[in-house]
Amino acid sequence: MPDRAPHATSTTESGSFCTARCACGWRGPARRARSQARTDAERHLSDAPAGPRNGTGAERPLE
C-alpha cells in the first residue's frame, strides 16, 4: 500500500560495529555483537506502526 511506511530490516557492518537499519529510515545504535543488532531490528519491527505515515510523506532517514 502506498500510504504505509515499508519495514524491511537489514544489518550493515562498519569496522568492528554492526548496525540495524530499516527501509522506513530507522537506524539502531552501533553494536559490537551482530546478534544484538538483529535483536534491535526485531524489536523495531514489533514496535513499528503499521498505519499511514504521518506528516507530508517526505520521510527522511535518520543519520
C-alpha positions in Angstrom: 0.0 0.0 0.0 1.5 3.4 -0.9 0.2 5.1 2.3 2.2 2.8 4.6 5.9 3.1 5.5 7.8 0.0 4.4 9.5 -2.0 7.1 12.3 -4.3 5.8 15.3 -4.5 8.1 18.9 -5.4 7.5 22.2 -5.1 9.2 25.4 -3.4 8.0 28.9 -3.6 9.3 31.4 -0.8 9.7 34.7 -1.9 11.2 34.0 -3.7 14.5 30.4 -2.5 14.7 27.1 -3.7 13.3 24.0 -1.5 12.9 20.4 -2.5 12.2 18.6 -0.4 9.6 15.1 -0.3 8.2 13.7 0.8 4.8 11.5 3.3 6.7 14.6 5.3 7.7 15.0 3.9 11.2 18.6 3.1 12.3 19.6 1.3 15.5 22.7 2.0 17.6 26.1 0.6 16.6 26.7 -2.7 18.3 29.8 -4.9 18.6 27.5 -8.0 18.7 25.7 -8.8 15.4 23.1 -10.7 17.5 22.3 -7.5 19.4 21.9 -5.6 16.2 19.5 -8.3 14.9 17.5 -8.0 18.2 17.3 -4.3 17.7 15.8 -4.9 14.2 13.3 -7.4 15.5 12.3 -5.0 18.3 11.8 -2.2 15.7 9.6 -4.4 13.6 7.4 -5.3 16.6 7.2 -1.7 17.7 6.8 -0.1 14.2 3.4 1.4 13.5 1.6 -0.3 10.6 -0.7 2.7 9.9 -0.4 5.6 7.5 2.7 7.8 7.5 2.4 11.0 9.5 3.2 14.4 8.1 3.7 15.1 4.4 5.1 11.8 3.5 8.6 13.3 3.0 10.2 11.0 5.5 14.0 11.2 5.7 16.3 8.6 7.1 18.0 9.2 10.4 21.7 9.9 10.0 
